[in-house]
Amino acid sequence: MKEIVKIIFPFTVLILSLHFFVENVAQGRTSEIISSLLSDIQIFKEPRQSGIFQCKHLKDKSLEFLKLHYSVKTWNQELSHNTLNKFFSTLDPGKNFFLQSDIDEFQKKESSLQSKIMDKDCTDIIEIHTRFITRAEETFQEIKSILKNKPNFDLDESIETDRKKINWSQTKEDRKERWRKMIKLSSLSLDSIDKNWDKTSHRLTKRYDNLIKSMKERSTDDINGIFINSLFLCADPHSQYLMPEDQNEFKEAFSLQLVGIGATLTQSDGYTIVDSLVPGGAAFRDGHIQKGDKIIGVDNHDNQGPVDVVDLDLTKVVKMIRGKKDTKVTLKISRQFQTFDIQLVRDIVNIEQGKVRSDVMILNQKRIGVILMPSFYIDYQGSRTKKDFRSSYLDMLTEIESLKKRNVDGIILNLTSNGGGDLGECLKITSLFMNAPSIVQVEDQNRKIENLYNPTGKAIYDGPLVVLISKMSASASEIFSGAVQDYGRALIVGNEKTYGKGTVQNVVENSPSFWKPNESTGALKVTVSKFFLPSGRTNQAIGVPADIVIPDWVNELDISESENDYVLPSTSIAPFKGFKKIRDFKPFLETLKQKSQERIQLSKEFKELETKLVKFRQEKTKSLVPLKRVEKKETEEQEKIEKRSSLSKVIDKKDIQLYEAAHILVDSIELNAWK
């Protein structure tokens, strides 16, 4: 019976497709129907392929994308050029496999790229990927040859690690020399170095063998997905085609959520990058991992040792990090010039640590309330059925009322680790601090502007307010910060600026498969509009600037919207009609800045921080890494990795940025800046 089904099933589909073909011949759609029919038959010729994202879908999805996108409307020559380069760099982000001759050869095809995709011709895409696999297999043979001999760790040489400064290899010999140095660098980080080279060689051979195998295992769906994402990412860094596996992840609470450690990840230039931390998750509670950190290795404590995940597909990295509750995973993190290991215990998200919380500090006889808000959250399902559902707005309302009962003289709202969240919650929370006819303006693809605010809102706190920001404050945090800054409702202090994401994305799900209606077939995430503040300015690419800057580690990190490729530019529109400031801090700002600088210069803690920052700035400009072993004394202590002290407690005495923000708030009260 099983054998009969195998024969009848595809044959039945063929008959139905032929019937469909006959009905449409008279309508002049013969070529299109034949193309579709052949694509359907191809599914049965290649059982491993799911057929969810075939060549014909590239045309449909690219046209749908251009129709929906905020600013990119046509597939022109520049977009073809950028897309092809992005496709090369996505396949080979480290420029470790392709030769310059390959790039030159395929770049000649960019002029016909758009027309071929519209004709449902993907031969160029397949040809590029086939060449890539050929080069990868050649390289693996070179790697095995290199690993036969132990490197000379006493030789004084270095390797360039900044991928933007690396060019494609001109010859196979050049490529082999680069790999020799890369292997030497990897060897230096292994514990078995100089103890047992056979063990090190075996481990590295297995590592690179797994890397090549993962590349060769890509299906046609995967290759088409890489190409379409290359196209989308050349429009802006937040548009994306979500393959079914990614879409299933997205349907959970967070995009590409790592259930075990509580972090969301993205991938750029072959590196797995921490995009945000889930409030209350294991990584959040640990406090060492930061947005922008690169995960370069994963150890599952399964006696296999750490696995190098550079250039490994993001979905595979996610699977490696996930695991059962209460099991250990060690991540090797790269942050600027530092590399360090962080061991975490996989756990469910601790909701209480992700909630809005508050406390009170006494400073110069002033009672200063501090509110820590990790995100703008809401339990969407619970909000429809429960009265006590989880909501950042309801929690904020409770904390403000609590602080008022404690007779605070002013409030600090800490958004330093707040990566955004629900827009509706943001509008309602902003309304708790001021009655405003406009909180944010949204411009769509047709340049139609919609004004958003909370029409039922009622301010319950109108006293002195300082908002503490960092480069990790993004999206909804920037809407809040920008709005209260526009109106003069609060002083913004902290890092020089916020992250700079001022765009809106919609997720358009594909229609379910006829054969598997309950399974995802992918989705389109596309940037459809841009945020503008009530004054008409935007935070896009430039962030919300601080009124007063406080020295901090995060300010030195290269994390911001402007660090991405193809970011949408910062523009402006007309102010909201009737926009008027509540107050103007300009008469007080210079005095407040001067007082803050005087304190910082006299502070022992800030002096120590500045010494570290000077070294940090010097080191982060260096991209040449020495390949020489340096013996360390047993008594030498490894420099401690900075921990985010503000996440585990509302008020931490070691949080010098928070305390300086409190001093600024006290100064502003004493200067009568709030009258």
N, C-alpha and C positions, 0 to 999 in steps of 0.2 A: 504493500500500500504506500509506503514511504517513497518508493521508487517512482510510482505512478504520479504522486503529488509533485515530485521534482520535475517531471516532464510536463504535466498538465498546467501547472501554475504559470510558468513563463509563456507557454504557448497560448494560454487564455489571454494574458496581457497583450500579446502580439496581435491576436484577433481583434480585441477591443481597440487597439491603437490603429489597426488598418481600417476599421469601421469609421473611426474618427477622421482618418486621413481622407477617405472617400467623400465624406460630407463636406470637407473644407477645400477640396480641389477647385470647386467651382468659384470659390471666393478669392482665388489668386494667392493662396497661402501655401502653395505646394512645397516650396523650399524650406519654409519655416517648419512645416509639419514633419517633413522628412528628417530635418535636423533634430527635432524633438524626439521623433521615433527612434532614431539611431542612438541618441543619448540614453533613452530608456532601455534599449536592448543591451547597451554597454554595461548596465548594472549586472546582468547575468553573466557577462563575459568575465567580470572581475568581482567575484563574490566578496572579496575583502573590503571593497569600497561600499560605503553606505548609500552613495548617490544623493546625499542631502545637498551637496554644494558642487554641482557639476559645472562644466564650462558655460553652459547656457545661462546659469544663474549669475555669472559675473556681469553680463549685460543688464539683466533685470535689476540687480542690486546696485550697480553703479548709477543707473538712471534714477532709481528711487532715491539714492543718496543725494545726487545733484539736485533733485527736485525739492528735497527737504532741508538741505544745509543752509545755514544762516548767510553765508557769503560766497561760497564756491558753487557756481551755477553751471559752468561749462568745463568740459574736458578738453583743455587746450594743450598746445605743445609743451608749455612749461610744466603742466601737471603730469604729462607723460614722462618728461625727463626726470622729474622729482620722484615719481612713482617707481620707475625702473631702478633708480639709485637706491631708493628705500628697500626695494625687493632684494637687491644685492646685499645691502647691509643687514637686512633681517635674516637672510639665509646664512650670511658669513659676517657677523657683527665685528669680529676681531680681525677681519681681513687675513685669516689664517689659511684659507684653502684656495680661493680663486686666484688666478694670475692676472696681471694687468692686461694681458692680451685677451683674456676672456671678457673683461669689462669693455674693452675697446670694441670687440667684435659685436657684443650684444647691444651696445649703445647705438649702433647703427640702425637698430630695429625700432627705436623709440618713435620715429616719425609715423610708423604704421601701427603702433600699439593700440591706439584708440579705435581705429577702423577695424582691426582684427577682432577686438573684443566685441564690438557691435555686430560683427559677422559670426560671433560665437566660435571663433578660431583661437584656441589656446596653445597652439603648437610652440610659440615662442616661450611661453611660461614653462611648459614641460621640458623644452630643450635647455633652458637655463638651469632648471633643477637637475636634469640629468647630468649636465656638465659639472654641476656642483658636487653631486655624488661621486662622479669620476675623480674629481680633484681630491675629495675627502678620502677616498680609498687609496689614491696615490700617496697622500700625506700619511695615512696610517702605516703604510709600509716604511716610509721614511722615519716615522716615530719609533717603530720597532727596531730599526737599524741604530738610531741614536741611543736607545735604552740599553743596548748591548754593552756600552762602555760607561763606567762611572765618571761623572763630571769632575773637573778639577775645581774644587771649591776655594782654592787659594789664589786662583787667577783673578786679576783685577779687571773686571769688565762689568757692564751694566746693560739694562734692557729698558726700552721705552714702553711705558704703561699707559700713556694717554692715547686712546684709540683715535682721537681726532688728529693726532700728529703722525699716525701710522699710514703708510701708503700700501697699495696692493703690491705684492712681490712681482718683480720683473721676470724672474726665472725660477725654476724649481730649486736651484741651488740657493737662491736668496730665501726662499720659503723654508727650506730645510735648516738654514742657519738661524732663522727666527725661531723655529721650533726647538732647536737645540737650546737656545737661551730660555725659552718658555718652560721647557722641561727642567732645566737647571733651577729656575725660580720655584717651580712646584716642588722640586726635591728638597730645597732649603727649608720648606715649611713642614716637612714630614718628620715625625719623631725618629723614624728609623734611619735617618741620614747618618752616614759614616759608621753605622753599627752593622747594617746588613743591606748592602746595595741590591742583592738579589730580591729581597723583600720589597724594597722601594721600587725597583724596576717592574716587578710583577704587579704591584698595586697600580702603578701609573699605566702599565699596558692595559690592565683591566678597565681603568678609568676611561682611557681614550677609545678603547674598543666599544664600551657602552655608549659613548658619545656618538661614534660613527653609526652604530646600530640604531640609535634613536632617530638619527637623520634619515636612514634608509627605510625606517618603518612608516614614514609619513605616507598617508593615503593621498589620492587625488583631491579629496575634500580638504585635507590639511594644506596642500600646496595652493589650491585656489583660495583658501582662507588667508594664507600668508600674503598672497598677491592683493586681494581686495582690501586687507588691512593696510598694506603699503600705500594703496590709493587713498584710503580714508585718512591715514595719519599725515598725508601731505596736504590735507585741507586744514586740519587742526589736531592737536595732540589728544583730544578727548573723544573724538569719533572713533568707532570701532565696530567691526562685525563680530558678533559673539557666536562662535560655533556652538553646537548643542551642549557639549560638556561645559563650556564657559557659561552658557545661558542657564543651565541648571544650577551652577554656582551662584549666578547673579540673582536667581529667584530666592536664594536664601537671604538672610538679612543684609549681607554685604557682597559687593562684587568681588569674586575670587577670594572669598573668605577662607582663612585657614582656621578651621574649627578648633584645632588643637592648641594653637598659641594665641589666637585672637589678633590677627593682623591682615590687612589687605595688601596685595602685591600687584605690581605691574612689572613689565620687562622692557628694558631699553638697552640697545647696543650689546645684547647678549647677557646682560646682568639682570638678576632678579632683585627688584628694588622694593623696599618697604614704602608703600604709598600712604598708609595710615594705620593707626592702632585702634582696635575695637575697645572702647572704654569698658573696663572691668575684665578684659582678657588677660591671659598669662603674661604676654609681652608688655602690656600696659602696666600691670601690677609690678613687674620686675623693675621697670624704670630705666633700663640701660639702652634698649633699642629705640631708635628715633626714625622719624620720617626721612627718607632719602638714603638710609643705610642700604648697602649692597650685601646680599646673602651670597657668599661665594662657595660655601661648603655646608654639608648637612651630615651629621652623625646620628644615626638612629639607635646607637648603643646595642647593635645586634652582632657585635664582634667583627664587623666588616670594616670598621674604621670610617673616617670621614670621606665623603664623596664630593668631588669637585662638581659644582653645578653651573659654572660659567658656561654660557652658550647652550645649556640644556633647556628644552622647551619648558615654558612656565607650568603647563599642566603636570608635567612629570615632577617638577620641583615641589608643587603643591602636594602631590601624592606622597612624596618622601617626607614632608614635614608633618603631614597629618598622621594620626595614630590614636590608640586607645587612651581614654582618660587615665591620668596619673602615671603615664609612661614618660620617660625622659627623651628629649631631643636637644642636641647641641648644634647651634648655628655658628658658622664662622662668618663674622661680619667685617666688612671693609668700609671704613669711614675716613675719607681723605687719606692721610698718610698712615693711619692706624689700622691694624688688623687684630681682631680679638675674638675669643670664643664666648658665647653666652649659652648657658645650659638652662633650659626651661622645662617645666613639667606641664604636659598637655592637660588642659582643664577646660571646663565650660566657662562661659563668661559670667563673672560675678556682677550681677545687676546692680547691687548696692554701690559698688565702686564706680559704676558708670553714671550714677545719678548726680543731679545738681545737689551740691552740699554747701554748707556755710559754717563760718565760725567768726569769732571776734578777737581782735588783738588790741592792746592798749599801747598807744604811742603818743608821747608828749601830752599825756593826760587827755587824749582824744580816743574815743571808742570807734575803731575802724572795722566795719563788717567786710568779710571776704567771702565771695561766692565763687566756687569752682564749678564751671560748666564744661564737661568733656565733649558734649555734642548736643545738637538739636534733635532729640529723639522723640519718638511716639510709637506706641503699640497700635498699629493701624487696625488690626483685627479686633483688639480689645476695645478700641474707641467706638466700635459699632455695637458692641454687646454688653460692655461693662460700664459701671459708673466710676470705678476706681482704677481705670486703665492707666498704664504708665505713660507719662507725658512730661517733657522738659518744661513746658509752660506751667502745668499744674505744680510741678516740683519747685519751679522758680517762684511762683506765687506764694507757696508755703514758706520758702526761705526768706523772701523779702519781708513778709509779715512777721516772721520770727525775729529778724534783725531789728525791725522797727520796735518790737516789744522790748528789745534789749537796749534801746535808746542809742543807736549808733549815730556818730556824727557824719559819717560818710561811708560809701561802699566801693570796694574794688571788685570788678567782675573779671575773673581770670579766664581768658580764652586762649592761653598760650599753646594748648594741645588740642584745641577744638578745630577739627577739620571740616566742620559743616554739619549738614543733616537736612531735616525737613524744613522747607521754605515756610509753610504755614505756621509751624512752631516759632520760627524766627520772627515772623510778622507779629505774632501775639506777644512774644516776650519783649520785643522792642516797644510795644504799646504799654507795657507795664512801667516803662521809665519815662515815656513822653506821649502826649497826645499829638499826633502828626498826621496831616492829610496825605502824606506820601512817605513811604519807607524805601521803596525801590521802584524804578521804572524798568520795564522789560521791552526791548525792541526785537521784533521778530524778523524773519527773512524778507518780508515785504516792507520793512521799515515802519511798521505800525507800532505805536508805543502804547503799552498798557501800564497804568499806575496801580501799584499794589500797596495796600495798607490794611489795618485791622479796623473795620468800621464800627465794631462793637467794643473796641478796646477802651480801657480806662486806666490812666496812669495811677499807680498806687505809691510810687516813690519818686519824688522830685528833688531830692537832696543832692549833695555833692557826689559825683560819680567818676571813677577812673576805670578805664578798660585796659587791661594788661594783655598785650598781643605778642605774637612771635611770627616767624616765617611759616610756622605750621598752622597758623590761624587761616582758614581758607573758606571759600564759598559762603555759606550762610553766616559764618563769623565775620566775614568782610562786609556783608550787607548790614549787619547790626552795627559794626564799628564805624562804617562809612556814614550810616544814617545819623548816629548820635554825634559824630564829628561834624557833619554838615550843619546840623541845627545848633551846634554849640552846647549840646546836652551833656557831653562828657569830654574828659581829657583822655587822649589815646597815648599810652606810654609802653615802652618795651623795645623790641627789635625795630630796626629802621622802617620796616614795612611788613605787611602781611604777605601771604603767598602770591596772590594776584590772579586767582581764578574768577573771572567774571562772566562765564558763559553757562548756558543751560543745555542739558542733553535730554532728548526723549528716547525711549526704548520702544522700537516697533518690532513686535514678535512676528516671525514667519507663520504662515498657515500650517496647521498640523499635518503630518503625513497621513495619506489615506490608509496606509497599511498599519501605521502605529500612531493613532490619534492622541494617545496619552503621553507621547514622548516629544521633547523639544526638538525643533528643527532649526534652531538658531534664531538670532535676533539682530536687528540693526540699531546701534546706539549712535545717534547723530546730534551734533550741535545745531540747535534750531534758533537760539536767540542769545542776546547779550544783556547783562545787567547794567543799569546806570543808576547812580545815586540821585537823591532829590535835587541836588544842585546841578545835575546834568553831567558830572564827571563819572568816570568808570574806574573800577579797580583792576580791570582786565590788563594783565601783563605788568602792571606797575604796583599793584597792591594798594592798601590804605596806609598812608605814611603816618608814622608816630609824631605826635606833637613834641614829645621829649624822649630821646633815645637812652636806653639803659644798657650798658655792656653785657653781652651774653654769648655763650657758646653757639647757640643756634643761629645767631645773626651772621656767623662766619661761614656757615655751611652753604654749599652751592645747591640749595633747594628753593625753587620758585618757578612760577609759570614761565618766566622769561628764559629759563634754562632749557626749556623744551624746544624742539624743532617746529617750525611752521605755526607759531602761536598767532592767534588773531591779534591785531594791533589795538592799542589803546586809543579810543576816540571819545568824543563828547557829543551831547545833544543839548537842547535847550533845557533850562531848569524847569521843574514842575511849576505850573502856573500857581502863583500865590505863595511860592516857597519863601520863607522868611526865617532867619536865625532866631533862636531863643536868646542867645547871648554870644558875645565875642570875647575870646580869651587872649587876643593879641596884646592888649595892654599889660598882661601878666606873664606872658610866656617867657620873655627874656629873663625876668627875675626868677621864675621857677626853674629855668634851665641852669642859671648861674648857681642857685642854691644846690641843685642836684649835682652839678659838676664838683662843687666844693666838697660835698659829702663823699663822693666817689673817690676823689683824689686823696682824702684823708683816711679812707677805709682800708684796713689791712686785707680784708677779703677781696675787695675789688683790685687791689694792687697785685695780689697773688693771681687773680684771674687774668689781669692784663699781661703778666709775665708769660702765662701759658698761651694766651692769644697771640702774642708776638711770635712765639715759636711755631704756633699753629699756622699763622699766615705765611711764615717763611717756608715751612715744610709742604704746604698744600700747593705751592707753585712748582714743586719739583715732581717731574714725571719720570725721570730716569732712576731706576731702582738698581742698586749695586747687587751683583751676583757673587759676592764674596762672603764666606762665613765669618761672622764676628762672634768671638767667644765672650760670653757674659759671666761676670763674677757671680758666685752663688749668693752673695749678700746683696746684689743689686736688685732693687724692687722694680717690678714692672709698673709703669705709670698707670694709675687708675683711670678707668673710663668714666667720664662724667655721667652721672645718673640724674634723671629728671626728678628732682625732689618734690616738685609741686603736685605730682600725680597721686601719690599714696596718701598724702594728708592735705587738708584744706590750707593749713598754715604750718609751714616747716621753718624752723629757726635758721636752717641752712640755706633757705631760698632767699639769697641776697637781692635778687631782682624784685621779688614780691615786697620785701621790706622797703626797698627804695621807692617803689610805687606808692607804698603807704606814706612815706615821708613827703612825696610830692603832693599827695592828697591833703595831708595835714598843712603843708605850706599854702596850698590854694585856699584852704578854709581860713587860715590866718590872714591871708591877703584879701579876704572878702571877694574872691573871684566869682562867687556863686550868686551874688545879689543881682 
